[in-house]
Amino acid sequence: MSAFALEKAPDLCTGFDSAGPATRFIEEKQEQQLSADVEELAGLRFSIVITARWEASPDEDPRRKKELRAELEDLRARYFDKLDRIAMAFGVATAIQIKDEVERRVTLPLHMNLAEAVIQQDTEDDAQFHI
């Protein structure tokens, strides 16, 4: 018998399989937490993309590039720490799906000016919180 079947054994024996209010509450809280974690991961991804673009810019001062590289390392570490926390809380398969979705969704077109991208992201963030 699989682990899933063993978990469901009492329900299969009694025929009772509806979730109670406490279970629905917990599931709703988990969904809210996962949604918040995904948005934070997307924000980190956007910061990584923008910072990497600035760091690669030929117009940047070498000292500023060094600062940007350090910031980029920090952002990447935070990004992967967040992914690890998602994997521990919701499972590795879920974390992989979320990572793929965030990396597919959060991009910066090559022709877009960095300042325009930041303004656009700020506008989208403001609109999201006022809905």
N, C-alpha and C positions, 0 to 999 in steps of 0.2 A: 504494500500500500504506500502511496506517495505521501509526502509531508502534508500536502494540501488536503488529501482525503482524511488524514488523521485529524487535522484541524477542524474539519467539517463533520467528523464522526458524530458528535452529540446532536447536531442538527439533522443529520441523515436518519438517525435512530428515532428522533422525536417527531420528525416531519416539520419542525419549526425552523423557518429560514428567513423570517422577516427581521430586519434590523430595528432595534429599539431606538428611542430618542437619543440615548447617550451615544450610541454608535454613529447615528447620523450627525450628531454634533461634532464628534471627534473627526469624522470624515470631512465635514465642512471646514473645520479648523485646519486640517492637513492640506486641503485644497487651497485655502487662503495662504497658508505658509509657503506652499509650493509656488503659487503664483507670485508671491512677493520675492521669493528666491530667484525665480526666472527673470523677473524685472531687474533685480539687482545684478544678475549675471549679464543681462543685455546691456545695462549701463556700464559695467566694467569692460565688456567687449567693445562698446562704442568708444570709451576712453582709450583703450589700447589702439584701436584703429586710428583715431585722431592723433594720439601721441606718436605713433610710429610714422605717420605721414609727416608730422612736424620734424621729427628727428631725421628723416630722410631728405628733408628739404635742403637744397644746395644754398639757400639764402641764410640759413641759421649759423650763428656764431659757434665756433668749436666748443667754447665753454658751455653754451646753452645746449648743444647737442649732448654733451656729457651729462648734464642735468636731466635731459629728456630720456637718455638711456637708463639712468637710475630710476626715474619715475616709471618707465616702461617695465623694468624688472619687477618693481613693486606691484604694478597693476597686474602683470601676468601671474605673480605669486598669489595675489588676492583672488584672481579669476579661478585658478586651479584649486585653491583652498575652498572656494564657494562650491565648485563642482564636487569636490570630495565630500563636503558636508551634505550636499544634495544626495549623493550616492549612499552615504551612510543613513540618511533619514528616509529616503524613498526607493532605494535600490539602484544598482549599477545600470541596469537596462534603462531605467527612467532617466538617469543622469546622462547617459550617452545620447538618448533621443533629444533631451533638452539642449545639450551641447551642440548637436548637429543643427537643430532648429535655430538656435541663437546665432550660430555662425553663418547660417544661410540667410537669416533675416537681417542681421546687423552688418551692413556694408557701407562703404563710402565710394560713390562713383569716382573714377579717375579724373574726370573733368570738373568735379565740384571743388570750389574754393573752400579751404578749411574754415574760414570765418563764416561762410554761408552754411556749412554743415553744422557748426555749433549753434548758430542762430536758429536753424531749422529744428534741431534736436530740442532746444530750449522751448520753442513754440509748441512742438508736439508734446513735451512733458507738461507744459502749462495746460494745454487742451485736455490732456488725459486726466488731470487732477480736477478740472472744472466740470467734467461730464456728470 
